[in-house]
């Protein structure tokens, strides 16, 4: 079993534990208001894709804890991924950037090959007309604090699908041999006569891989994370009524989207565009998915 160490850091109140609870513990956004602050470091082992364990260190952001993190290098050793969360509405940005600079310097010394993700969080507090520029300005300032790491930044909020986009990219970076997985999806897509095939992790419904022939200029570039958000909320609703989500089909005159449980640890979505006369029937899609299931059951754990 592969174990990946992740550090989740940021000042107190930035929203770290709330986002972790939404992605990995099936919280809905409004329920995160009940969560308290993380004290010191909370260690969580999260099973992902069966054979991949995310060893998540949720680090308390109070000043007294931040100071202790730099007393020795233990927590910064063997880090695969660092996620640093900035509250876009924080009053003391200069102090936050100082702590971030210290984290980057220590990480460079102890885990120079780690991937670094920055989430500029609570973007819902910024007026819609100003969000993009606010994010770009903040992103430039953050990147200037390290010359060693190429930071991947995302604007996020717990109230929309942006959180799923960021975390999908984070876990995607930790899946070995993901290129082989995408090649297998491409072959399945062609067999089904589909325009798009997307693979989601079962528990989180994060998108982990996809293949598509759709023109990105004609279709919503955020559709995967929107689907993650919508289906995850629907799954939670099913759970509250003692029901289990198996799959769904959405069909209109422009497209058919079919979602079904695939392997033990994934769901699959097959999308076909065009009129009903030109689309492959749902029955044939189901047969192709059933035929591919055994192969992917063997392949996906190897990827993880």
Wavefront OBJ file of the C-alpha trace (Angstrom):
o trace
v 0.000 0.000 0.000
v 1.351 3.415 -1.012
v 1.360 6.104 1.707
v 1.679 9.782 0.819
v 2.407 12.478 3.393
v 0.439 15.709 3.027
v 0.733 18.880 5.101
v -2.337 21.125 5.344
v -1.217 24.497 6.673
v -2.398 28.085 7.036
v -3.237 30.608 9.727
v -6.008 29.936 12.226
v -9.477 30.489 10.768
v -8.359 30.175 7.133
v -10.782 27.284 6.562
v -8.462 24.272 6.462
v -10.496 21.897 8.613
v -13.764 22.949 6.968
v -12.530 22.060 3.488
v -11.027 18.804 4.708
v -14.347 17.869 6.292
v -16.300 18.650 3.111
v -13.997 16.675 0.834
v -13.195 13.687 3.033
v -15.880 13.519 5.769
v -19.091 14.222 3.816
v -19.885 17.517 5.524
v -22.043 20.058 3.738
v -20.834 23.645 3.800
v -23.369 24.955 6.324
v -22.419 22.244 8.852
v -18.766 23.280 8.958
v -19.766 26.273 11.088
v -19.964 23.839 14.014
v -16.305 22.807 13.677
v -13.780 24.113 16.189
v -10.206 25.196 15.583
v -7.520 22.552 15.124
v -5.159 22.436 18.091
v -1.540 21.521 17.355
v -1.463 18.791 14.632
v -4.287 16.390 13.800
v -3.132 13.260 11.952
v -5.639 11.630 9.595
v -5.051 8.591 7.391
v -7.426 8.638 4.425
v -7.878 5.649 2.117
v -8.072 6.812 -1.474
v -8.531 4.549 -4.495
v -8.150 1.490 -2.302
v -4.365 1.128 -2.181
v -3.395 4.774 -1.729
v -3.292 6.210 1.799
v -3.177 9.969 2.252
v -1.333 10.665 5.509
v -2.802 14.114 6.133
v -1.301 16.400 8.784
v -3.852 19.128 9.575
v -1.689 21.740 11.289
v -3.222 24.187 13.739
v -2.693 27.775 12.639
v -2.458 29.580 15.978
v 0.757 31.522 16.489
v 2.042 29.320 19.328
v 1.750 26.210 17.177
v 3.362 27.779 14.119
v 6.414 28.697 16.164
v 6.808 25.109 17.377
v 6.734 23.696 13.836
v 10.146 25.216 13.107
v 11.850 23.972 16.274
v 12.853 20.803 14.422
v 12.465 19.553 10.875
v 10.505 16.367 11.602
v 7.125 17.397 10.207
v 8.675 18.741 6.990
v 10.533 15.541 6.125
v 9.298 13.142 3.418
v 6.465 15.431 2.391
v 4.779 14.570 -0.901
v 2.370 17.520 -1.001
v 1.999 20.774 0.922
v -1.335 22.607 0.809
v -1.191 26.132 2.221
v -4.485 27.969 2.717
v -4.686 31.776 2.664
v -7.815 33.556 3.870
v -8.392 36.158 1.141
v -10.137 38.353 3.728
v -7.392 38.092 6.381
v -6.431 41.353 8.065
v -2.743 40.609 8.613
v -1.568 39.430 5.181
v 2.046 40.471 5.824
v 2.295 38.159 8.832
v 0.669 35.320 6.898
v 3.188 35.750 4.079
v 6.049 35.732 6.587
v 4.924 32.376 7.959
v 4.493 31.075 4.413
v 8.039 32.140 3.518
v 9.383 30.251 6.543
v 7.392 27.167 5.542
v 8.774 27.327 1.994
v 12.371 27.670 3.219
v 12.033 24.719 5.598
v 10.270 22.573 3.013
v 12.959 23.332 0.431
v 15.576 22.094 2.866
v 13.739 18.960 4.008
v 11.527 17.921 1.045
v 12.788 19.762 -2.049
v 10.774 17.562 -4.431
v 7.410 18.168 -2.759
v 4.494 19.602 -4.743
v 3.104 22.868 -3.361
v -0.509 23.949 -3.730
v -1.879 27.255 -2.477
v -5.583 27.813 -1.995
v -6.692 31.447 -1.833
v -9.797 30.682 0.167
v -13.141 32.300 1.038
v -13.336 33.936 -2.384
v -17.103 34.207 -1.942
v -16.341 37.191 0.310
v -14.935 39.095 -2.683
v -17.317 40.805 -5.106
v -17.785 38.757 -8.258
v -16.460 41.538 -10.505
v -13.213 41.695 -8.514
v -12.508 38.023 -7.857
v -10.296 37.221 -10.823
v -8.020 40.227 -10.392
v -7.886 39.791 -6.621
v -6.810 36.184 -7.085
v -4.179 37.034 -9.736
v -2.686 39.747 -7.539
v -2.549 37.467 -4.521
v -1.129 34.596 -6.599
v 1.755 36.782 -7.832
v 2.638 37.895 -4.309
v 2.598 34.309 -3.012
v 4.762 32.948 -5.837
v 7.333 35.689 -5.182
v 8.018 34.145 -1.761
v 9.797 31.112 -3.208
v 12.151 30.671 -6.128
v 12.482 26.904 -5.706
v 8.875 25.703 -5.897
v 6.503 26.224 -8.802
v 3.303 26.823 -6.877
v -0.061 25.713 -8.216
v -2.678 28.170 -6.962
v -6.466 27.979 -6.858
v -9.223 30.372 -5.852
v -11.615 28.435 -3.613
v -14.788 28.633 -1.557
v -16.709 26.010 0.402
v -19.921 27.340 -1.151
v -19.270 26.268 -4.753
v -17.425 23.767 -6.932
v -14.045 25.565 -6.812
v -13.068 23.471 -3.778
v -13.517 20.280 -5.808
v -11.418 21.640 -8.667
v -8.517 22.380 -6.318
v -8.613 19.062 -4.470
v -9.051 17.071 -7.685
v -5.805 18.602 -8.923
v -4.111 17.860 -5.609
v -4.986 14.157 -5.534
v -4.348 13.833 -9.280
v -0.728 14.832 -8.628
v -0.362 11.908 -6.208
v -1.619 9.099 -8.461
v 1.316 7.220 -10.058
v 1.079 6.125 -13.692
v -1.946 8.310 -14.281
v -0.974 8.543 -17.971
v -1.578 4.809 -18.345
v -4.961 5.180 -16.693
v -5.935 7.933 -19.117
v -4.847 5.784 -22.061
v -7.140 3.001 -20.830
v -10.025 5.475 -20.501
v -9.392 6.719 -24.030
v -9.692 3.169 -25.359
v -12.940 2.642 -23.431
v -14.267 5.968 -24.739
v -13.668 4.849 -28.332
v -15.266 1.445 -27.723
v -18.390 3.119 -26.309
v -18.564 5.625 -29.169
v -18.616 8.341 -26.519
v -17.372 11.915 -26.558
v -16.167 11.942 -22.980
v -15.394 9.494 -20.176
v -14.660 10.691 -16.633
v -13.495 8.689 -13.622
v -14.410 9.802 -10.085
v -13.108 8.489 -6.781
v -15.963 6.741 -4.987
v -15.906 8.257 -1.481
v -15.014 11.870 -2.310
v -16.350 11.978 -5.880
v -13.233 13.904 -6.869
v -12.398 13.641 -10.561
v -9.194 11.638 -10.921
v -8.931 11.158 -14.679
v -10.792 11.862 -17.910
v -10.577 11.728 -21.657
v -12.575 13.975 -23.962
v -13.004 15.012 -27.581
v -15.309 17.919 -26.728
v -14.295 21.444 -27.712
v -13.450 23.261 -24.477
v -14.655 26.566 -25.941
v -18.170 25.169 -26.447
v -18.562 23.416 -23.100
v -18.231 24.498 -19.477
v -14.577 24.135 -18.496
v -15.669 23.676 -14.857
v -18.142 20.876 -15.600
v -16.188 18.104 -13.820
v -15.960 19.901 -10.486
v -19.590 21.038 -10.819
v -20.633 17.413 -11.305
v -18.473 16.359 -8.331
v -20.199 18.918 -6.147
v -23.740 18.098 -7.326
v -23.401 14.311 -7.131
v -21.589 14.456 -3.769
v -24.486 16.470 -2.309
v -26.978 14.020 -3.818
v -25.053 11.062 -2.346
v -25.171 12.702 1.089
v -28.939 13.190 0.702
v -29.333 9.520 -0.215
v -27.318 8.488 2.841
v -29.553 10.562 5.135
v -32.584 8.608 3.887
v -30.811 5.237 4.308
v -30.508 4.883 0.525
v -27.396 4.121 -1.521
v -26.449 5.986 -4.662
v -25.801 3.616 -7.574
v -25.928 5.846 -10.629
v -28.016 8.148 -12.786
v -28.756 9.061 -16.367
v -29.386 12.578 -17.677
v -30.733 12.823 -21.212
v -31.971 15.633 -23.458
v -31.923 16.513 -27.167
v -28.266 17.600 -26.969
v -26.510 14.961 -24.881
v -26.757 11.882 -22.683
v -24.677 11.572 -19.504
v -24.592 8.186 -17.796
v -23.049 7.782 -14.323
v -22.584 4.356 -12.762
v -20.573 2.611 -10.046
v -17.524 1.240 -11.832
v -14.764 -0.409 -9.834
v -14.744 -0.961 -6.084
v -13.274 2.532 -5.594
v -14.587 4.555 -8.545
v -17.595 5.828 -10.442
v -17.579 6.402 -14.179
v -19.408 8.947 -16.323
v -19.906 8.415 -20.056
v -21.068 11.411 -22.117
v -22.452 11.286 -25.665
v -23.539 14.333 -27.634
v -25.906 14.598 -30.595
v -29.433 13.412 -31.286
v -30.836 10.164 -29.928
v -30.597 8.572 -33.397
v -26.814 8.967 -33.438
v -26.114 8.045 -29.801
v -25.078 4.632 -28.567
v -27.909 3.173 -26.480
v -27.655 3.137 -22.692
v -27.938 -0.654 -22.739
v -24.829 -0.941 -24.910
v -22.983 1.536 -22.670
v -23.886 -0.577 -19.638
v -22.601 -3.704 -21.371
v -19.306 -2.000 -22.270
v -18.850 -0.714 -18.717
v -19.576 -4.186 -17.298
v -17.068 -5.741 -19.713
v -14.374 -3.199 -18.756
v -14.981 -3.379 -15.006
v -12.819 -6.422 -14.312
v -9.895 -5.000 -16.284
v -10.023 -1.675 -14.450
v -10.406 -3.433 -11.073
v -6.948 -4.898 -11.688
v -5.484 -1.767 -13.246
v -6.568 0.994 -10.861
v -4.938 -0.467 -7.724
v -1.702 -0.759 -9.725
v -1.976 2.960 -10.480
v -2.341 3.697 -6.783
l 1 2 3 4 5 6 7 8 9 10 11 12 13 14 15 16 17 18 19 20 21 22 23 24 25 26 27 28 29 30 31 32 33 34 35 36 37 38 39 40 41 42 43 44 45 46 47 48 49 50 51 52 53 54 55 56 57 58 59 60 61 62 63 64 65 66 67 68 69 70 71 72 73 74 75 76 77 78 79 80 81 82 83 84 85 86 87 88 89 90 91 92 93 94 95 96 97 98 99 100 101 102 103 104 105 106 107 108 109 110 111 112 113 114 115 116 117 118 119 120 121 122 123 124 125 126 127 128 129 130 131 132 133 134 135 136 137 138 139 140 141 142 143 144 145 146 147 148 149 150 151 152 153 154 155 156 157 158 159 160 161 162 163 164 165 166 167 168 169 170 171 172 173 174 175 176 177 178 179 180 181 182 183 184 185 186 187 188 189 190 191 192 193 194 195 196 197 198 199 200 201 202 203 204 205 206 207 208 209 210 211 212 213 214 215 216 217 218 219 220 221 222 223 224 225 226 227 228 229 230 231 232 233 234 235 236 237 238 239 240 241 242 243 244 245 246 247 248 249 250 251 252 253 254 255 256 257 258 259 260 261 262 263 264 265 266 267 268 269 270 271 272 273 274 275 276 277 278 279 280 281 282 283 284 285 286 287 288 289 290 291 292 293 294 295 296 297 298 299 300 301 302 303 304
